Amino acid sequence: MKITSKIEEVRAVRWVDAALSWGFAPTMGYLHEGHLALVRLAKTENDRAAVSIYVNPAQFGPQEDLASYPRSLERDLALLREAGVDLVFTPDDGVMYPAGFQTKVWVEGVSRPLEGSARPGHFDGVATVVAKLFNIVQPTRAYFGQKDAQQTVVLRRMALDLNFPVEMVICPTAREPDGLAMSSRNSYLTPDQRAAATVLYRALSAAQAAFAAGERRGDALRAVMRDTVAAEPLARLDYVSAANPLTLAEWDRVEGDCLLSLAVFLDRVRLIDNILIKDAS
Ligand code: PAF
């Protein structure tokens, strides 16, 4: 497994044989089973697999957790080696944003609601770094988790609009046995908060059950999630949404697929989760 922080070394490894397909999973490290599922699929579906580990400052707001974001490079590298990854790119800020850097990728529209409104500038940071990573690694396929549903919508739009020749592959959310979506930020939770954090999945599951029972009013689905979160004393709701998964416009009445999503604070830890309901009709 080649580990490098240098762009030219990534390109050299990637283009040793232009006939080989490369799967790529961009990450911010502190890897969990969700990341490893992406990596394993990248490995299965391609001749070679690459992973980047980079905590991207451009996607964190000034009051957010950039400084405390969990890091575990040695452990991550051991896990990636075990998973059979061929190339790991571990750039620093000087490599990604050298002096004089001025460019931003801004995906209008789908970057605005939900996470985009709660975290201004977040998706500009994500789109910019992923565009750079795509240009550096030049993968055949790129792997992202459904856990960050809006991120997948923004990045698909970006790849399409900017003609990146990359196939976007979205993998299901990896969950703990009690339903909590795996996230590096779960490591911030105290034991009490960890127990309360199941409220996200409980709220989504309750709305999903209401949908299965025939409920199609967007307001009613959002109210089910809101009420479930309100019943958890340690949780504070940021937003709930029942939206069109392509446009992220809130459904008045669901007509097609429905992305149920929410963001919840447990004290200062902010968690997100979602369930995508496919239209069965
Ligand atoms: O999902 C993440 O971990 C990050 O947003 C990503 C895609 C690696 C960009 O920094």
Boltz pocket constraint, residues with backbone or C-beta under 6 A from the ligand:
constraints:
  - pocket:
      binder: B
      contacts: [[A, 26], [A, 27], [A, 28], [A, 54], [A, 56], [A, 59], [A, 125], [A, 126], [A, 129], [A, 130], [A, 148], [A, 151]]
      max_distance: 6.0
